[in-house]
Amino acid sequence: MNKKALVLAVAAGLTATPFAYGQSNNLEKLGKFQVTGEAEFTTVDQNSSSADAIRKTLEKITLPEGFEISLYALVPDARHIAVGPQGVVTFVGTRKTEVWAVTDRDKDRVADEVKNFAPSIDKAVPNGPCFSPQGVLYIAEQNRILAYPAAEFFYESGDVVAFELIPEGELIPEEFVSYNHTARVCDIGPDGKLYVSLGQPYNVAPPEHLDTFSKVGIGGIIRINQDGTGREVYTRGVRNSVGQDFHPTTGNLWWTDNQVDGMGDDIPPGELNRQTEMGQHFGHPWYGGGNVRTTEYQGEEVPVEVVFPVVETVAHAADLGMTFYTGNMFPEHYQGGIFIAQHGSWNRTEPVGARVMFTPVDADGNVTGETVPFAEGWLSENGEYLGRPVDVAQLKDGSLLVSDDLAGAIYRIAYTGSGS
């Protein structure tokens, strides 16, 4: 039985032939549906003093009329969010070694349990979880991609069936594994393929590596079939994208990109990009953000046709996770628009960001208004970060989840009033 057949068989609750993939003994055992003897859960106390302190911070957050924000869960180092298709459990990645499973058992929109997922498997920067419509959980790590069939069903067990979609060391060449720009994100496209971002490990990619990066997909977005075959580079000219989603009607891929550092407080701008066909190039390293040329390539002719961003955002605000709003809880103005988490600046004399932004987009994929703050207040007047939003995701009821890796929390934003 091949990998794809195994995924479908397990997801359907059928008996599957044991297999052995992976480099670790634990993965081999899990592939054969065997116990490892090493599955110990870590649970996060949801009633600690941290919860009360975070709720105090949330009193400072401003939102449009009719919206409210609350603490959904304490989740250490919370990064990117994947809400299970069945609405049973939400998975949250980190830039460290854990993926957290967040469960709201009584459906009061506050998590009852947070524990680490698949504890018998060692993970390295498991930042990017995403689901297929069939319930397969994919997790994009620093240098591999794991697939967990029927994760919503098996997550209660410490041992969870898993296999390496892209084995350790094969996502990018080992010589380019870096602490810089190593947080991956993933998503399943309308074509059923898995799309994975591969940030390049430099501030500005040097000329001697451009051919290799273009071939491998570093500084781009790759796509593969859900059985791990058919790898190809879909997007080029990306510096470091840590947020992507597909327009709900056009099917086009949209993604955020972080601009080049060290050019000044106000340049270059951050980016929200729209891709309409495979192979388009978005400018890096010749452009540092928007149409601002990088110092390193200033005098050179640009050898590619560049697609410029559909929205330019505030420089160095660090636009990360994004999602199209497809729920029906929020007023009509927000239907089909994009929510983006701005993580906040680290190298700006006057900090900016640490908020959730909104961009209105129509059914044809056109931006119809300005990108404006939706939720803000995590950056105090004296420049102190009280939180740093990373990702946004939608619950089944249409409310919005926001992750914060500084506070170690997930927030829930709901519409409860009549304002617009």
Secondary structure as GFF3:
##gff-version 3
##sequence-region A 1 420
A	DSSP	alpha_helix	3	11	.	.	.	ID=ss1
A	DSSP	alpha_helix	25	31	.	.	.	ID=ss2
A	DSSP	alpha_helix	49	58	.	.	.	ID=ss3
A	DSSP	beta_strand	67	74	.	.	.	ID=ss4
A	DSSP	beta_strand	81	83	.	.	.	ID=ss5
A	DSSP	beta_strand	90	92	.	.	.	ID=ss6
A	DSSP	beta_strand	100	103	.	.	.	ID=ss7
A	DSSP	beta_strand	113	116	.	.	.	ID=ss8
A	DSSP	beta_strand	128	131	.	.	.	ID=ss9
A	DSSP	beta_strand	137	140	.	.	.	ID=ss10
A	DSSP	beta_strand	145	148	.	.	.	ID=ss11
A	DSSP	alpha_helix	151	154	.	.	.	ID=ss12
A	DSSP	beta_strand	163	166	.	.	.	ID=ss13
A	DSSP	three_ten_helix	174	176	.	.	.	ID=ss14
A	DSSP	beta_strand	186	188	.	.	.	ID=ss15
A	DSSP	beta_strand	194	198	.	.	.	ID=ss16
A	DSSP	three_ten_helix	207	209	.	.	.	ID=ss17
A	DSSP	alpha_helix	210	216	.	.	.	ID=ss18
A	DSSP	beta_strand	220	224	.	.	.	ID=ss19
A	DSSP	beta_strand	232	236	.	.	.	ID=ss20
A	DSSP	beta_strand	244	246	.	.	.	ID=ss21
A	DSSP	beta_strand	253	257	.	.	.	ID=ss22
A	DSSP	beta_strand	270	275	.	.	.	ID=ss23
A	DSSP	beta_strand	287	289	.	.	.	ID=ss24
A	DSSP	beta_strand	292	293	.	.	.	ID=ss25
A	DSSP	three_ten_helix	295	297	.	.	.	ID=ss26
A	DSSP	beta_strand	311	313	.	.	.	ID=ss27
A	DSSP	beta_strand	319	324	.	.	.	ID=ss28
A	DSSP	three_ten_helix	332	334	.	.	.	ID=ss29
A	DSSP	beta_strand	338	342	.	.	.	ID=ss30
A	DSSP	beta_strand	355	359	.	.	.	ID=ss31
A	DSSP	beta_strand	372	376	.	.	.	ID=ss32
A	DSSP	beta_strand	389	394	.	.	.	ID=ss33
A	DSSP	beta_strand	400	404	.	.	.	ID=ss34
A	DSSP	beta_strand	409	415	.	.	.	ID=ss35
###
